Amino acid sequence: MKFLLKKCPRCGRYTLREACPVCKINTKVAHPPRFSPQDKYVKYRIILRELSTNIKDID
């Protein structure tokens, strides 16, 4: 199933386009990933998310 709704990471607008009509930057999928209790890679995704938020805080 392909998700059509996308969200601009800069301005937070929702759209169906690949690029935001206001900011002209690439949009991201607005839906969260599926959850599975047997997910063996959740630890690595949490570490990646923490590292990426720390890098954004520095800039």
Secondary structure, DSSP 8 states (H G I E B T S, - for coil): -----EE-TTT--EESSSB-TTT-SB-EE-S-----TT-SSHHHHHHHHHHHHHHHHH-
